[in-house]
Amino acid sequence: MTSNCWRVPSQYGVLLLFMFFQTGEAATSDVFDLEADFRSYFFQRDFKGGTQDQESLAFGGILRASIHPYSSLMTVVSLYTSQGAGLNDKTKDVYNLLAKDDNGRHKNYTALGEAYIDTGTESLRLRLGRQEMTTPWINRHDVRMTPQSFDAVVLAWKLTESDDLYFCHVTRMKYKTDTSAKAMSESAGFGDDEPVSCLGLEGQGRVDYKFWAYRAYKMWDDLYLRLDYQPDSAFWYMNCRFLKRLSSDDSLAGDQDTWHAGISFGLTLGRLDLYAAHSRNGNRDILRKWGHDTTISNQVEVADRARELAWLLGMKYRPQSVPGLEFALSGCIMNTPDSGSHQSPDRSEYNIDLQYRLVPWNERTSLRARHAWIRETGAGAENRNDLRLYLRYTMELI
């Protein structure tokens, strides 16, 4: 059973296209582009308790074609793929770089990632079809071999030189390793066939801001505010985030009333960045199935549990002697109640991150190595280590 909320049939999408399309425009100089984002990743997670270790090696990435015969019209199609090449250990659980077959083993996948039309004027744009999205709580979340994409209608208005208004209606999501899209409510784990609509206002000035309101039909309503501040020519910056989530009256998801608040602060001292963050949550876990913009997101753990208090300290350094090299260290403590309905293990996570872009020889190639140590105490605790290796190469084929 579906709700009576607004839906856009495909034939209306064609009508909208003609409303925005300007037939009198001259063709652009570059009508067709073909780009490739080649990726080879190796992820490994070793558990110190009874959980099966995870390990995946994959090759693939994104092949994206765009056709733009007019400045007011562009069509984009992209393919996502991830291939194990028969090199994965069958005794290890899948670490989400590949799909899983019926036996829980590594499975290659190739899927339609994007297929959308972007049309309109400089001040008003329409994007219709399957697309990657960048809103705070519905986004591509590109942390595996391929990102996630969404079947959506997106309208963007440029109100002023620095302020933009967005309206999005999202019906389905293709998860990272899936080959087909599911309804937004089903992707969140609640079944049925419910979409999400959202309205956003973003701007830049003395304080950059993002304000978004989400209606997840029959699930919950979200209000989200993010503020970023960096004084002109200053060496420090800060941002704060606040999320308020309210359950719907006819909620498929049950009681989801909760909130998230956090603040980050950083110093830039030449080639050295120092940063700190603190966040806390309300009385429910913060579901983030469609992507998120939480204050603290480590290599492995995100501070999203009920009544969780989290503190993070980190540094990032870019040595002058090795252009393109970036080195980062961080440590995070995440605590929850030791008793009651919100009890869960206290955690600490320590990350080391080494990234190198081949400057000046080939800036399109990057290497990255990351390692995380997660330590837990309390009921259900289990320590684990996490290793991730990345190789990426992007190029314009046409």
Secondary structure as GFF3:
##gff-version 3
##sequence-region A 1 398
A	DSSP	alpha_helix	10	20	.	.	.	ID=ss1
A	DSSP	beta_strand	32	47	.	.	.	ID=ss2
A	DSSP	beta_strand	54	70	.	.	.	ID=ss3
A	DSSP	beta_strand	73	83	.	.	.	ID=ss4
A	DSSP	beta_strand	99	100	.	.	.	ID=ss5
A	DSSP	beta_strand	106	107	.	.	.	ID=ss6
A	DSSP	beta_strand	109	120	.	.	.	ID=ss7
A	DSSP	beta_strand	124	131	.	.	.	ID=ss8
A	DSSP	beta_strand	134	135	.	.	.	ID=ss9
A	DSSP	beta_strand	138	139	.	.	.	ID=ss10
A	DSSP	beta_strand	149	158	.	.	.	ID=ss11
A	DSSP	beta_strand	163	174	.	.	.	ID=ss12
A	DSSP	beta_strand	182	183	.	.	.	ID=ss13
A	DSSP	alpha_helix	184	187	.	.	.	ID=ss14
A	DSSP	beta_strand	196	203	.	.	.	ID=ss15
A	DSSP	beta_strand	207	216	.	.	.	ID=ss16
A	DSSP	beta_strand	220	229	.	.	.	ID=ss17
A	DSSP	beta_strand	236	247	.	.	.	ID=ss18
A	DSSP	beta_strand	258	269	.	.	.	ID=ss19
A	DSSP	beta_strand	272	281	.	.	.	ID=ss20
A	DSSP	beta_strand	309	317	.	.	.	ID=ss21
A	DSSP	beta_strand	325	335	.	.	.	ID=ss22
A	DSSP	beta_strand	346	358	.	.	.	ID=ss23
A	DSSP	beta_strand	362	377	.	.	.	ID=ss24
A	DSSP	beta_strand	384	396	.	.	.	ID=ss25
###
